[in-house]
């Protein structure tokens, strides 16, 4: 076990028992405050450790690293330094924050320089996303959608159990939690109409997903095996892949999603490292038929991460509408990355790969309104008495996620966004 993951560790910073950010987590992000321009930070309890300030005070002196790499608007340059450096920095941060270490805690001036209250900071996009792939890897979700729109007896297309299905999405419209989302306009066609019309989507939906971020490049023509993939993955974020279902229905044949997806995707601001998530590795679903050799892997590569989606109407309370788990994924991240690179497609630092909607076996674990309300035929009643078939204007959608074992909770914080009316 990595020493930074030791469940016996405690910090000199007081951390609530239900915090997503104990000393065993230490996720990376980009933040700014009124007095500090964008820079790299690590979440610890209700605080952010300013890594640029830590470096400026020579507290990383045993690590061969340029302090200015922490004074950047994205994590990409830091990630590019490689896994040995990520791990060394995380381990050193763990040392500095432990209750038996006084390098920062005994110096009030240093503490004030290095620590920022989360409530005083604004979180920014953690990475500059160059390429974005969205997969379709939950067998429960794919079965539900196939049942609704095709033949219930043959819900999965013939290729689904042989290949991690994915498509290239729009990287420029991925935004960080807290950024409002504008209801998109697009073409739709009612079943009883002869021609399409243009206007706001009537069927705005969320998709509960988890995305991984790559931290190592390959050259054009090279490929990655599932057993090598861990060395290419920096960490994970929560991902809301917003979807306009009526626009998608009209446009997706023959080339798949386009404007129904590209208007926005929202991510959580803290990148939880693969190292921090090691205790939550679990066996995934049995894959039958057996995958082709290039997709075979050793060990466990699914993760036991509890996921929840909530809807908060304007001026109202949060309503939990979905509880799912990342462990349900049929195709795991390692297989997804192996498949992405199998044709020689070059991988870049900061690429984002979303899991696809994560649905479980039970209705309350379905990861989209499309499934939860079964195409709007079974509306969800909220605590204020209103109903939802899909997402209304002024609704805020919130996603949260965490793993918990041995009394240690490793969380992602949340990704939230309010829906604004179409222009």
Secondary structure, 3 states (H helix, E strand, C coil): CCHHHCCCCCECCCCCCCCCECCCCCCEEEEECCCCCCEEEEEECCEEEEHHHHHHCCCCCCCCCCHHHHCCCCCHHHHCCCHHHHHHHHHHHHHHHECCCCCCCCCHHHHHHHEEEHHHCEEECCCCCCCEEEECCCHHHHHHHHHHHCCHHHCCCCCCCCCCCEEECCHHHEEECCCCEECCEEEECCCCCCCCEEEECCCEECEEEEEEEECCCCCCCCCCCCCCHHHHEEEEEEEECCEEHHHHHHHCCCCCCCHHHHCCEEECCCEEECCCCHHHEECCCCCCCCCCHHHCCCCCCEECCEEEEEEECCCCCEEEEEEEEHHHCCCCHHHHHHHHHCCCCCCCCCCEEECCCCCCCCHHHCCEHHHHCCCCCCCEECCCCCEECCCCCCCEEEEEEEEEECCEEEEEEEEEEEEECCC
